[in-house]
């Protein structure tokens, strides 16, 4: 966040899918995280599609979802409760295993 990345909290529910749209032509969508566990252990998948029409549809879906989201500010992130910061720290100890 300090480097300019923005996070948005989707209000209707939790979204777990990861979506990336590149140059309005390539769409990758799925549940895979970019870590060794997702690539080698978990049965997670992503679909990779090269099609400008599919990319345009996904841009519209993203923009619609963004309207139902709120931006998480740096200040709000730093003000999260101590128990949550402790849980984040503790889970970070096992990030190579999770």
C-alpha positions as CSV (number, residue, x, y, z in Angstrom):
1,X,0.0,0.0,0.0
2,X,2.9,2.3,0.8
3,X,4.1,1.7,-2.8
4,X,0.8,2.8,-4.4
5,X,-1.1,-0.5,-4.6
6,X,-4.8,0.0,-3.8
7,X,-7.0,-2.6,-2.1
8,X,-10.8,-2.6,-2.3
9,X,-13.2,-4.5,-0.1
10,X,-16.1,-6.0,-2.0
11,X,-19.2,-5.4,0.1
12,X,-21.8,-8.0,-1.0
13,X,-19.5,-11.0,-0.2
14,X,-16.0,-12.3,-0.3
15,X,-14.4,-12.8,-3.7
16,X,-11.7,-15.4,-3.9
17,X,-11.1,-15.5,-7.6
18,X,-8.0,-13.9,-8.9
19,X,-8.4,-12.0,-12.2
20,X,-5.8,-10.3,-14.4
21,X,-6.6,-8.5,-17.6
22,X,-3.6,-7.6,-19.8
23,X,-3.7,-5.2,-22.7
24,X,-7.5,-5.8,-23.1
25,X,-6.6,-9.0,-24.8
26,X,-5.5,-11.7,-22.2
27,X,-7.7,-12.7,-19.3
28,X,-6.5,-15.1,-16.6
29,X,-9.1,-16.0,-14.0
30,X,-9.1,-18.6,-11.3
31,X,-8.2,-19.5,-7.7
32,X,-4.4,-20.0,-8.0
33,X,-2.2,-17.9,-5.9
34,X,1.3,-17.2,-7.1
35,X,3.1,-19.4,-4.6
36,X,4.7,-22.9,-4.6
37,X,1.8,-24.4,-2.7
38,X,-0.8,-23.4,-5.3
39,X,1.3,-24.5,-8.1
40,X,2.5,-27.9,-6.8
41,X,0.2,-29.1,-4.0
42,X,-3.3,-27.5,-4.2
43,X,-5.7,-28.5,-6.9
44,X,-6.3,-25.0,-8.1
45,X,-6.8,-23.8,-11.6
46,X,-6.9,-20.8,-13.8
47,X,-8.3,-20.3,-17.2
48,X,-6.2,-18.2,-19.6
49,X,-8.1,-16.7,-22.5
50,X,-6.7,-14.6,-25.4
51,X,-9.8,-12.8,-26.7
52,X,-10.4,-9.0,-26.7
53,X,-14.2,-9.6,-26.4
54,X,-13.7,-11.7,-23.3
55,X,-11.3,-9.1,-21.9
56,X,-13.9,-6.3,-22.6
57,X,-16.6,-8.3,-20.7
58,X,-14.3,-8.9,-17.8
59,X,-13.3,-5.2,-17.6
60,X,-17.0,-4.4,-17.4
61,X,-17.5,-7.0,-14.7
62,X,-14.6,-5.6,-12.7
63,X,-15.9,-2.0,-13.0
64,X,-19.3,-3.2,-11.8
65,X,-17.8,-5.0,-8.9
66,X,-15.6,-2.0,-8.0
67,X,-18.7,0.2,-7.7
68,X,-19.9,-2.2,-5.0
69,X,-16.6,-2.0,-3.1
70,X,-14.9,0.4,-0.8
71,X,-11.2,1.4,-0.8
72,X,-9.1,0.2,2.1
73,X,-7.0,3.1,3.3
74,X,-3.5,2.8,4.6
75,X,-4.7,4.4,7.9
76,X,-7.5,1.9,8.2
77,X,-5.1,-1.0,7.6
78,X,-2.7,0.3,10.2
79,X,-5.6,0.7,12.7
80,X,-6.7,-2.9,12.5
81,X,-7.1,-4.6,15.9
82,X,-4.0,-5.9,17.8
83,X,-5.4,-9.5,17.6
84,X,-5.6,-9.2,13.8
85,X,-2.0,-7.9,13.6
86,X,-0.8,-10.7,15.8
87,X,-2.6,-13.3,13.7
88,X,-1.1,-11.8,10.5
89,X,2.3,-11.9,12.1
90,X,1.9,-15.5,13.3
91,X,0.5,-16.8,9.9
92,X,3.5,-15.0,8.3
93,X,5.8,-17.4,10.1
94,X,4.3,-20.2,8.1
95,X,3.8,-18.5,4.7
96,X,6.2,-20.9,3.0
97,X,4.1,-23.8,4.2
98,X,0.6,-22.3,3.7
